[in-house]
Amino acid sequence: MCAGFAPRTLFDKIWDDHVVERLEDGTCILYIDRHLVHEVTSPQAFEGLRLAGRRVRRPDATVAVVDHNVPTSDRSQPIEEADSRLQIETLEKNVAEFGVPYFPLLSASQGIVHVVGPEQGISLPGMTIVCGDSHTSTHGALGSLAFGIGTSEVEHVLATQTLLQKPAKNMRVRVEGTVGPGVTAKDIMLAIIGHIGTAGGTGHVIEFAGSAIRGLDMAGRMTLCNMSIEAGAKAGLVAPDETTFAYVKGRRFAPKGTDFEQACAYWRSLASDDGATFDREVVLRAEDIVPSVTWGTSPQDVLPIDGVVPTPSDYKDPAQAAQVQRALDYMGLTAGQKIAGTKVDVVFIGSCTNSRLEDLRAAAAVVKDRHVAENVRAMIVPGSGLVKQAAEAEGLDRIFLDAGFEWREAGCSMCLGMNPDRLTPQQRCASTSNRNFEGRQGPDGRTHLCSPAMAAAAAVTGELCDVRTLMGLMSGSDVVREAV
Amino acid sequence: MDKFTELTAIAAPMPNENIDTDQIIPARFLKTIQRTGLGRSAFAAQRYDADGNEKPDFVLNQEPYRQAEILITYDNLGCGSSREHAPWALLDFGFRCVIAPSFADIFFNNCFKNGILPIRFPREVCDLLMSDARQGANARLTVNLAEQVVIRPDGEKIPFEVDPFRKHLLIEGLDDIGQTLAHDQKITRFESGEKRSWVPSVDMGAGQ
């Protein structure tokens, strides 16, 4: 398509290679390579197909898995919550009727859809990938254009393998330099969201670039792209490179042999051209980023762990001041207080943001030879059955169990509490998930977003604290000074 | 999908930024396999106390806003989860039009798919319309999609932008799957193209 001489971005190239037809007003029929389906946002879409007498156009480009509703406790028992059971059974009926490939609940391959896709080699660089879930942006870590859609669009993709779309704008976020010890991809992303705000990426696809991004492993890149939606972006992208290819190689559904080599040659051609223009560009210094937590009820309410909670009267706009006050009240915090030292009741390590093997390793490194603080419930929910198996093969389960953590089965779990894993009102949670909205983890629950290492540190100390002090990295402020 | 042509209705002011889809419909209500019936759970956390009683302070528990068909908010309405249950809940409550300075992309899209018209106005205009809305039942707003204007109670017309294709689908009440399937042959030609030979199929019987 329109491959002129003008330099193009990674997004432009993937987009151009998937346009089936450009309609008069600029709307494009965009071809979709992979459609991931889960039990919550698909029942009405399959019902729509049935009512219209339509089939699934490309079952071989579609994969279904159950994740949002599934219990993360003993799965030999029937699912207790009747409405959850109905949604899971409905998906199972639909995949059978429409011939869609499916990872069942009791399979080791089951897991959170955004962990399973990359892990199985279903999600590949250069693809367009959609799912009825906003965190589909995760798959952009592979250098694919991946975004969340609503149920009407799920039905549209099932029926046509395409979507009606207009191109997004290009934005680049560069993080240059090297992050200090104890600073993770999660901290980088929280810093970005804190900087540009939850609407900072609206209408844009964000390409993450710069030396600090290049240096991230695939799990880190997935964490970053996962939370692109928390910056309001249509999608997040990292250009595919050797780290990507090494990750993809040998995965179950990835191309093999010469097919793989040919695909790599194509994937290499996708990187943004020199001189490609971005509608917006933001640059952060990696050295300025420290372990971070959120204090409020929006992912942009980010604080460095040595920071203090804001004061409403510091805001000129009365609506904003009121919003800060409302967040403080909801979170049970006092204006101007230090965030470090805030006691937690629950620690949740899991979700499509931070439940991969590398995340569990980072948490285990903090937990080893320590014990969960009194009165804290701490849980590990691996992202997939395969992540769980791999962690057990390394003995990570023993480290967590010995320390007093719960070691659970794979699913979305307490990220959104559609299964029984929920906060009770006013419970305070250090969580590696992606949203701290009011009621997100359970009605009136209080969420502090942070990295797996920071969540582990909160588990063993019983309060929000700087993980670097536990890791023998001196005090937090010393670390910052040294890095500068 | 119901057609959207002209609407004259009560508007509910909700002067908050970042009203996320978890607020519009909390996750515990997503366990339905139907599109309808979510209206009673819209804004559940703000609307009901722990015992399920209405909180009198909340705008949608007050007259005349129980009958509101237009919702006016501040920036970034519908951020967060892609759940289409959010527009389904708004529609089931009775909303056919949402007005804000800015919207999250997925929510914006999802509204159109369900016959809800999302309109972007600058914050100052939203403030004006909110002040109209606060006057209650005698201050209805009119939304005319064909002419692309919102008419204030005093007769002032405020023009708005809308994507022509989406406007067409809304006014005609059209299902866009049918529109796309008219291009079926082109889709087939595209997917069998040589450039796509590297894309593997998901074959559950292979690759173990």
Chai-1 contact restraints between the chains, C-beta under 6 A:
chainA,res_idxA,chainB,res_idxB,connection_type,confidence,min_distance_angstrom,max_distance_angstrom,comment,restraint_id
A,V20,B,K186,contact,1.0,0.0,6.0,A-B,restraint_1
A,V20,B,I187,contact,1.0,0.0,6.0,A-B,restraint_2
A,V20,B,F190,contact,1.0,0.0,6.0,A-B,restraint_3
A,E21,B,H183,contact,1.0,0.0,6.0,A-B,restraint_4
A,E21,B,K186,contact,1.0,0.0,6.0,A-B,restraint_5
A,D25,B,P164,contact,1.0,0.0,6.0,A-B,restraint_6
A,D25,B,F165,contact,1.0,0.0,6.0,A-B,restraint_7
A,T27,B,F165,contact,1.0,0.0,6.0,A-B,restraint_8
A,I29,B,H183,contact,1.0,0.0,6.0,A-B,restraint_9
A,Y31,B,F190,contact,1.0,0.0,6.0,A-B,restraint_10
A,D33,B,V199,contact,1.0,0.0,6.0,A-B,restraint_11
A,V40,B,L30,contact,1.0,0.0,6.0,A-B,restraint_12
A,P43,B,I33,contact,1.0,0.0,6.0,A-B,restraint_13
A,Q44,B,R35,contact,1.0,0.0,6.0,A-B,restraint_14
A,D60,B,S201,contact,1.0,0.0,6.0,A-B,restraint_15
A,D60,B,V202,contact,1.0,0.0,6.0,A-B,restraint_16
A,V63,B,V202,contact,1.0,0.0,6.0,A-B,restraint_17
A,D83,B,K31,contact,1.0,0.0,6.0,A-B,restraint_18
A,S84,B,K31,contact,1.0,0.0,6.0,A-B,restraint_19
A,Q87,B,K31,contact,1.0,0.0,6.0,A-B,restraint_20
A,T90,B,I33,contact,1.0,0.0,6.0,A-B,restraint_21
A,P101,B,V202,contact,1.0,0.0,6.0,A-B,restraint_22
A,P101,B,M204,contact,1.0,0.0,6.0,A-B,restraint_23
A,D133,B,S82,contact,1.0,0.0,6.0,A-B,restraint_24
A,S134,B,S81,contact,1.0,0.0,6.0,A-B,restraint_25
A,S134,B,S82,contact,1.0,0.0,6.0,A-B,restraint_26
A,G148,B,S82,contact,1.0,0.0,6.0,A-B,restraint_27
A,G148,B,I106,contact,1.0,0.0,6.0,A-B,restraint_28
A,G150,B,S82,contact,1.0,0.0,6.0,A-B,restraint_29
A,G150,B,E84,contact,1.0,0.0,6.0,A-B,restraint_30
A,G150,B,N110,contact,1.0,0.0,6.0,A-B,restraint_31
A,T151,B,E84,contact,1.0,0.0,6.0,A-B,restraint_32
A,S152,B,K113,contact,1.0,0.0,6.0,A-B,restraint_33
A,H156,B,I177,contact,1.0,0.0,6.0,A-B,restraint_34
A,A159,B,I177,contact,1.0,0.0,6.0,A-B,restraint_35
A,T160,B,T180,contact,1.0,0.0,6.0,A-B,restraint_36
A,T162,B,T180,contact,1.0,0.0,6.0,A-B,restraint_37
A,T162,B,I187,contact,1.0,0.0,6.0,A-B,restraint_38
A,L164,B,D176,contact,1.0,0.0,6.0,A-B,restraint_39
A,T198,B,N18,contact,1.0,0.0,6.0,A-B,restraint_40
A,T198,B,C79,contact,1.0,0.0,6.0,A-B,restraint_41
A,A199,B,N76,contact,1.0,0.0,6.0,A-B,restraint_42
A,K234,B,D105,contact,1.0,0.0,6.0,A-B,restraint_43
A,R252,B,G207,contact,1.0,0.0,6.0,A-B,restraint_44
A,F253,B,V202,contact,1.0,0.0,6.0,A-B,restraint_45
A,F253,B,G207,contact,1.0,0.0,6.0,A-B,restraint_46
A,P255,B,P200,contact,1.0,0.0,6.0,A-B,restraint_47
A,Q262,B,W198,contact,1.0,0.0,6.0,A-B,restraint_48
A,A263,B,W198,contact,1.0,0.0,6.0,A-B,restraint_49
A,Y266,B,W198,contact,1.0,0.0,6.0,A-B,restraint_50
A,S298,B,N18,contact,1.0,0.0,6.0,A-B,restraint_51
A,A319,B,P15,contact,1.0,0.0,6.0,A-B,restraint_52
A,L416,B,A27,contact,1.0,0.0,6.0,A-B,restraint_53
A,M418,B,A27,contact,1.0,0.0,6.0,A-B,restraint_54
A,F437,B,D20,contact,1.0,0.0,6.0,A-B,restraint_55
A,F437,B,D22,contact,1.0,0.0,6.0,A-B,restraint_56
A,G439,B,P26,contact,1.0,0.0,6.0,A-B,restraint_57
A,G439,B,A45,contact,1.0,0.0,6.0,A-B,restraint_58
A,R440,B,D22,contact,1.0,0.0,6.0,A-B,restraint_59
